[in-house]
Amino acid sequence: MDFLLSDDQRNLQEAIGKFAREKIAPVAEKLDKEAKFPTALFHELAGTGITSIPFAEEWGGMGLGTFETALALEQVARADQSLAVGTMVSIATGLTLQRFGSDAQKKKFLPDIVSGKKICSIAGTEPQAGSDTAGFTTRARKHGDTWILNGEKAWITNSGTDISSFALVLAVTSPPEEKKKSFTLFLIPKGTKGYTVGKSYNKMGWKSSDTHPLYFEDCELGPENIVGEVDKGRLLLHKGYQQARVFLSICSVGLAQASLDVAVSYATERKAFGATIGKLQLIQKMVADICVKVETARMIVYKAAWLADKGLASGKDLGIAKYYATEIGNECANLALQVHGGFGFMDECPASRYVRDNRVCTIGDGSSQIQTLLIARELGLDVQF
Ligand SMILES: Cc1cc2nc3c(=O)[nH]c(=O)nc-3n(C[C@H](O)[C@H](O)[C@H](O)COP(=O)(O)OP(=O)(O)OC[C@H]3O[C@@H](n4cnc5c(N)ncnc54)[C@H](O)[C@@H]3O)c2cc1C
């Protein structure tokens, strides 16, 4: 087993890390306050090539893997998890299109996603159902060659920016009288008649990541909007979410590392009882605990990414990565806040932003509860979903 990165992987990690430290970290607090997707900064970030890493060269990509993408996203998340999340959602959605879309769809939409000129979203969740995808009710009815879509999606990342290109939207396509629902994945470009992006949500974290409800009212779609096969969309969405799971996990690792960075730094500056607090053993314990959690989570997520690239990642591997990394993200951010004392509770303390930002990571993209069920199921236990 070789834990060393190749020269190319290390160069990629260092290049993105340098950009993240110099261009993103200094403005992360300002972005959090402005609560608006930073298009210009995203374009600069895309200039590093990050959005192209896992895509085929045919579409302008680097032809690399999940692992290299994770290495890069970790660096961005260490500077600002909000920006890393917007970036990773667009990459994961683009990868779903690359894998299941038609040549015409890829030709039309992928190059702009790969270059980072535009971003895109994947829309599953609805106001009444998230984990329970069978509870989705957004429906497309067939009329000859066209489909008429009606319904609503909730909390959709990347959907309302000035560079949002399209959303992959999951809709029921089986007739209402059929007991078992079938779903189809539709590619819906922003601006399509009958497709409206609602008002931005006020969120406790991920403030500069763009999140909106989507409304569909008699939205007319054709065969060119269908991704993959009719009635097979739920599986495609689940597969898309699986890769996103590695990316979201690494976003938590990046934030956990940032928590360690600020905890060490504060512990060596802040004085109490005549010495820096880093000399107090209970502070050392908190810092060491963060360090152990970060290292453990990083190894688990790197392993999941590596297995994914070999086509060997099981639901258990991905579930463990998502469950562990996102949970320790919360723990590390909280410990870092504690090291900062009262200052930790102030908005200008990065640790307080880390607490707010990471909080959603154990909820989105398959909550911690859902991940534990997936792990238990692969262990042979009869799981009630
Ligand atoms: C900022 C943000 C961005 C998001 N971006 C997107 C996006 O881009 N695209 C998208 O499709 N969605 C997105 N989501 C939605 C997110 O994926 C869902 O919130 C998530 O899947 C959970 O669904 P829910 O909120 O409906 O919770 P529910 O499914 O209602 O769950 C409520 C609680 O019950 C638990 N629970 C549910 N089922 C079980 C079970 N069987 N056993 C035990 N416990 C269970 C859950 O873990 C949770 O604690 C986003 C959400 C947020 C907050």
The ligand as a Gaussian input file, in Angstrom:
#p B3LYP/6-31G(d) Opt

LIG

0 1
 C      -28.249000      24.074000       1.898000
 C      -28.864000      22.882000       1.265000
 C      -28.546000      22.547000      -0.050000
 C      -29.159000      21.451000      -0.663000
 N      -28.896000      21.182000      -1.989000
 C      -29.609000      20.212000      -2.621000
 C      -29.454000      19.990000      -4.031000
 O      -28.650000      20.659000      -4.709000
 N      -30.220000      19.052000      -4.609000
 C      -31.120000      18.300000      -3.923000
 O      -31.797000      17.470000      -4.511000
 N      -31.290000      18.476000      -2.577000
 C      -30.561000      19.411000      -1.931000
 N      -30.731000      19.620000      -0.579000
 C      -31.677000      18.784000       0.152000
 C      -31.033000      17.709000       1.007000
 O      -30.419000      16.742000       0.190000
 C      -32.123000      17.132000       1.924000
 O      -32.394000      18.118000       2.908000
 C      -31.727000      15.819000       2.550000
 O      -31.677000      14.796000       1.588000
 C      -32.686000      15.398000       3.685000
 O      -33.988000      15.416000       3.237000
 P      -35.119000      16.233000       4.067000
 O      -34.596000      17.581000       4.351000
 O      -36.387000      16.119000       3.312000
 O      -35.226000      15.487000       5.423000
 P      -36.140000      14.203000       5.723000
 O      -35.909000      13.183000       4.691000
 O      -37.509000      14.654000       5.982000
 O      -35.491000      13.725000       7.094000
 C      -35.789000      14.332000       8.354000
 C      -35.007000      13.572000       9.420000
 O      -35.406000      12.207000       9.423000
 C      -34.281000      11.362000       9.230000
 N      -34.697000      10.189000       8.445000
 C      -35.283000      10.180000       7.229000
 N      -35.523000       8.920000       6.828000
 C      -35.059000       8.104000       7.819000
 C      -35.015000       6.701000       8.024000
 N      -35.491000       5.849000       7.105000
 N      -34.491000       6.228000       9.173000
 C      -33.987000       7.087000      10.114000
 N      -34.025000       8.430000       9.997000
 C      -34.540000       8.930000       8.863000
 C      -33.263000      12.212000       8.501000
 O      -31.927000      11.746000       8.686000
 C      -33.505000      13.562000       9.161000
 O      -32.815000      13.612000      10.383000
 C      -30.104000      20.676000       0.063000
 C      -30.397000      20.988000       1.405000
 C      -29.807000      22.083000       1.996000
 C      -30.186000      22.415000       3.424000

